[in-house]
Amino acid sequence: MPLGLVSLLPQESLHLWINEGLMAIFFLIVGLEIKRELLDGELSSRKQAMLPAIAAVGGMLVPATIFFALNAGGAGARGWGIPMATDIALAIGVLALLGKRIPLGLKVFLTALAIIDDIGAVVIIAFFYTGSISWAALGAGLILFVLLLLLNRLGVRTISVYLVVGLGIWLAFLKSGVHATIAGVLLALVVPSGSKDDREPPLEQLERVLQPWAAYLIVPLFALANAGIHLEKNPLQSLGDPIGLGIVLGLFLGKQVGVVSFSWLAVRLRLGSLPPSVSWRQLHGVACLAGVGFTMSLFISLLAFEDPGQLTVSKIGVLAGSTVSGLVGLVLLAMAGKPSASSTTDG
């Protein structure tokens, strides 16, 4: 690596490299998934997207409201974004444990909901969890982003070109004060998605290559580096703290109330309809699984709190809320059984 480039790189700890560097790759994968779903997946048509989109909005607003109600005016108020997040991989992984007992429509609903939730998390991080901004560095990053847009329009399909310029965007954002992981999402937006000569589109190729790295290296490393808890007091005391209680209630109760109530409103107002062969009891179970926040919630916790005590309490809240949500959601879905023909249409 040229010495000039080395001088631009921050001389930071391994812990920061994981959170700023590897998580940028994680967000690149999130961005690729979002773009694919918007182009030709579950979010490609208004009819398909309306119900999970409305449900996701409820699943973000209600948890944030619960947290803020318990922490307004206090030291922990900045953590309102923590219980809004859903860990798409873990939530769908828990759903997969039930195998063929789960209708395809329910899996599609949860996937779409979690992806829209990811979009919300990216927006929240970009606008509410950034430090003081260096406009010169931010401007440099945006100029490089426009360059990639131009290369896309000119038909450049060499992935390495996008990755090299994307590294420049990451460096610029790292210096700008806007969280560097946003560079990963921006890069995903400009990776070509169309195919030529029956070859695999660059978007799908990059996603296929990076997915195993995210599953087996990036997420485990992030969890190993950040999920550690220094217990200076009884964990139950942490759960009684407004921060911990707000996160647990937000993830477990807020997600259920938000997703189910907003879905019900969408169906009643004829803005959307339940997926085929999906009952309200099954949707309730999936709403509970949406409270598995883990990776994204931990990440927002790191951005929200610098105080070690507050961060520890928030981690305990995330782990407790995610665990309870996953277990209860699994039980609810196991007990839901197959829906009757009328239960899928009645509001």
Helices and strands as residue ranges (DSSP letters): H 3-8, H 14-17, I 18-22, H 23-40, H 46-71, G 77-84, H 88-96, G 99-101, H 104-128, H 135-153, H 159-176, H 182-190, H 202-213, I 214-218, H 219-226, H 235-240, H 242-249, I 250-254, H 255-268, H 280-289, H 294-304, H 308-336
